Amino acid sequence: MNEDDIRNKVLKCFSCVKSPCQKGCPLNNDIKGFIKLTKEEKYKEAFLLLSETTVLPSVCGRVCPHSKQCEGKCVRGIIKDSRAVEIGKIEAFIGDMALKNDWTINSLPLKNKKVAVVGGGPSGLTCAAFLRKNGYNVTIYEKHNYLGGLLYHGIPQFRLGKKLLRKVIDKILELGIDVRLNQSIGKDFSLEDLENEYDAVFLGFGANLSSKMNIPGEDLKGVYGGNELLENNNHPDYEGKVVVVSGGGDVAMDVARTIKRKNAKKVYVIYRRSEKESPAEENEIRKAKEEGVEFLFKNNILGIYGNDRVEKVEVIKTELVKKEGDDRLSPVNIEKSNYYLSCDYVVMAIGSHPESSIVNSLGLVLDKRGRILIDKDGHTSKEKVFAGGDLAGTKSTVAFASRAGRDAAYAIMKYLENSV
Ligand SMILES: Cc1cc2nc3c(=O)[nH]c(=O)nc-3n(C[C@H](O)[C@H](O)[C@H](O)COP(=O)(O)OP(=O)(O)OC[C@H]3O[C@@H](n4cnc5c(N)ncnc54)[C@H](O)[C@@H]3O)c2cc1C
């Protein structure tokens, strides 16, 4: 995106008095403000304004589901035959300008307080950055030998380049954050170790184990979890094979597109609701279709069958009905509409959960779904311990995880200021 393109995009902003776009942004970025500064070609000032609320403009500008967040609230987009201002592209442009020009944000001098952050995904990175900017010593503990979490091993290269991501992370670390890689909580150290060594702890180690459908055949060879496939990058050979992906969200889209690019003969995405109800971004569905992924909307997998390994799935058609008290239409199986679909692999992409052996060992109160229970400030049931992002059931998007990290950083600062 060059400056001329961006100039045309910013001119479309009405600078609405009420700025509904800002309310649509999980990070509450001052969108009207940074677009105005961009219009005036004050790019550095636009970056500094964005930096008050986010450390991930280059990332969020590319991967946020904008049509469901800021752009979905844009007044221009609500007017008939008119498109929303492309806020994401403008945000990415400003973030990229900052990387290119090496613009930095100032950190306050260090205080005598130290905080441990577990997990180097968007929640952990953001929490660490806001703490360090405000003068706290921060150390990130990360299981892998790299940072970024799902930004690195979930969202594929074709949507978010690894080189760019590394630059974003390096910039955050330049604030003066320590990192300990290859360090897994529950294995290499315990929560108690951190409680003894640090003044406060933030847990942001995500929830990246694929959920199961609880249908027959899920233990057969050839059935995979989408999250694990992407994180461990240990795909089987798809050449000439037929793959069924179960799910209708962005993870299902990324998994299906990744597998198609690895030369699978056919990739079906099976989702029990209609295309309109699908949680995936419209844009992502369109791109998957363009790349040859086939969609079976309003279809539900009943079972996976095969002698030793996957040979076929049993599928049933669904209709959508309005159930009392539900905002969303519910899928109901249509009797006798069952059929079989031959396939070689089945990949589950219907949701994820945190590793129970780890969360159960922390001595923290969990919610009904096995996630870490937090209050509105991200405080857990232990005095020194805060949490946020996917492991605490925050809405699973980058911006919501990042917001959780930022909110927890401010709550930790308040806690530390009040503690002797
Ligand atoms: C395939 C896929 C595509 C997605 N696409 C989008 C998208 O386009 N847009 C969007 O907004 N959202 C998207 N999401 C959701 C978004 O990526 C997540 O909501 C967000 O990354 C959650 O951030 P987090 O910090 O809570 O967790 P994570 O990003 O999972 O980060 C957790 C970190 O903790 C580390 N960790 C795990 N266990 C341990 C341990 N025991 N000890 C120490 N460290 C540990 C992990 O290695 C990781 O670095 C996608 C998710 C997936 C799976």
Ligand as a Chemical Component Dictionary entry (heavy atoms), coordinates in Angstrom:
data_LIG
# 
_chem_comp.id                   LIG 
_chem_comp.type                 NON-POLYMER 
_chem_comp.pdbx_formal_charge   0 
_chem_comp.three_letter_code    LIG 
# 
loop_
_chem_comp_atom.comp_id 
_chem_comp_atom.atom_id 
_chem_comp_atom.alt_atom_id 
_chem_comp_atom.type_symbol 
_chem_comp_atom.charge 
_chem_comp_atom.model_Cartn_x 
_chem_comp_atom.model_Cartn_y 
_chem_comp_atom.model_Cartn_z 
_chem_comp_atom.pdbx_ordinal 
LIG C1  C1  C 0 -5.501 -20.894 12.812 1  
LIG C2  C2  C 0 -5.934 -19.652 13.545 2  
LIG C3  C3  C 0 -6.199 -18.516 12.841 3  
LIG C4  C4  C 0 -6.623 -17.358 13.488 4  
LIG N1  N1  N 0 -6.863 -16.251 12.747 5  
LIG C5  C5  C 0 -7.194 -15.097 13.366 6  
LIG C6  C6  C 0 -7.388 -13.904 12.619 7  
LIG O1  O1  O 0 -7.247 -13.890 11.404 8  
LIG N2  N2  N 0 -7.714 -12.770 13.284 9  
LIG C7  C7  C 0 -7.865 -12.741 14.631 10 
LIG O2  O2  O 0 -8.144 -11.670 15.177 11 
LIG N3  N3  N 0 -7.708 -13.857 15.371 12 
LIG C8  C8  C 0 -7.360 -15.033 14.788 13 
LIG N4  N4  N 0 -7.184 -16.174 15.514 14 
LIG C9  C9  C 0 -7.343 -16.102 16.987 15 
LIG C10 C10 C 0 -6.134 -15.423 17.650 16 
LIG O3  O3  O 0 -4.945 -15.848 17.021 17 
LIG C11 C11 C 0 -6.106 -15.775 19.148 18 
LIG O4  O4  O 0 -7.342 -15.395 19.716 19 
LIG C12 C12 C 0 -4.960 -15.039 19.877 20 
LIG O5  O5  O 0 -3.720 -15.358 19.281 21 
LIG C13 C13 C 0 -4.937 -15.430 21.349 22 
LIG O6  O6  O 0 -3.853 -14.832 21.948 23 
LIG P1  P1  P 0 -3.244 -15.424 23.320 24 
LIG O7  O7  O 0 -2.099 -14.561 23.668 25 
LIG O8  O8  O 0 -4.326 -15.595 24.301 26 
LIG O9  O9  O 0 -2.773 -16.913 22.967 27 
LIG P2  P2  P 0 -1.714 -17.497 21.884 28 
LIG O10 O10 O 0 -1.653 -16.661 20.665 29 
LIG O11 O11 O 0 -2.082 -18.930 21.745 30 
LIG O12 O12 O 0 -0.344 -17.379 22.640 31 
LIG C14 C14 C 0 -0.044 -18.199 23.742 32 
LIG C15 C15 C 0 1.476  -18.321 23.897 33 
LIG O13 O13 O 0 1.756  -19.093 25.068 34 
LIG C16 C16 C 0 2.714  -20.105 24.742 35 
LIG N5  N5  N 0 2.508  -21.250 25.633 36 
LIG C17 C17 C 0 1.593  -22.238 25.531 37 
LIG N6  N6  N 0 1.716  -23.097 26.546 38 
LIG C18 C18 C 0 2.727  -22.640 27.326 39 
LIG C19 C19 C 0 3.325  -23.094 28.518 40 
LIG N7  N7  N 0 2.926  -24.222 29.110 41 
LIG N8  N8  N 0 4.352  -22.373 29.054 42 
LIG C20 C20 C 0 4.786  -21.227 28.446 43 
LIG N9  N9  N 0 4.244  -20.749 27.303 44 
LIG C21 C21 C 0 3.228  -21.451 26.755 45 
LIG C22 C22 C 0 2.424  -20.439 23.277 46 
LIG O14 O14 O 0 3.514  -21.073 22.654 47 
LIG C23 C23 C 0 2.125  -19.051 22.732 48 
LIG O15 O15 O 0 3.295  -18.370 22.352 49 
LIG C24 C24 C 0 -6.779 -17.359 14.898 50 
LIG C25 C25 C 0 -6.538 -18.523 15.619 51 
LIG C26 C26 C 0 -6.110 -19.660 14.958 52 
LIG C27 C27 C 0 -5.876 -20.921 15.735 53 
# 
loop_
_chem_comp_bond.comp_id 
_chem_comp_bond.atom_id_1 
_chem_comp_bond.atom_id_2 
_chem_comp_bond.value_order 
_chem_comp_bond.pdbx_ordinal 
LIG C1  C2  SING 1  
LIG C2  C3  SING 2  
LIG C2  C26 DOUB 3  
LIG C3  C4  DOUB 4  
LIG C4  N1  SING 5  
LIG C4  C24 SING 6  
LIG N1  C5  DOUB 7  
LIG C5  C6  SING 8  
LIG C5  C8  SING 9  
LIG C6  O1  DOUB 10 
LIG C6  N2  SING 11 
LIG N2  C7  SING 12 
LIG C7  O2  DOUB 13 
LIG C7  N3  SING 14 
LIG N3  C8  DOUB 15 
LIG C8  N4  SING 16 
LIG N4  C9  SING 17 
LIG N4  C24 SING 18 
LIG C9  C10 SING 19 
LIG C10 O3  SING 20 
LIG C10 C11 SING 21 
LIG C11 O4  SING 22 
LIG C11 C12 SING 23 
LIG C12 O5  SING 24 
LIG C12 C13 SING 25 
LIG C13 O6  SING 26 
LIG O6  P1  SING 27 
LIG P1  O7  DOUB 28 
LIG P1  O8  SING 29 
LIG P1  O9  SING 30 
LIG O9  P2  SING 31 
LIG P2  O10 DOUB 32 
LIG P2  O11 SING 33 
LIG P2  O12 SING 34 
LIG O12 C14 SING 35 
LIG C14 C15 SING 36 
LIG C15 O13 SING 37 
LIG C15 C23 SING 38 
LIG O13 C16 SING 39 
LIG C16 N5  SING 40 
LIG C16 C22 SING 41 
LIG N5  C17 SING 42 
LIG N5  C21 SING 43 
LIG C17 N6  DOUB 44 
LIG N6  C18 SING 45 
LIG C18 C19 SING 46 
LIG C18 C21 DOUB 47 
LIG C19 N7  SING 48 
LIG C19 N8  DOUB 49 
LIG N8  C20 SING 50 
LIG C20 N9  DOUB 51 
LIG N9  C21 SING 52 
LIG C22 O14 SING 53 
LIG C22 C23 SING 54 
LIG C23 O15 SING 55 
LIG C24 C25 DOUB 56 
LIG C25 C26 SING 57 
LIG C26 C27 SING 58 
# 
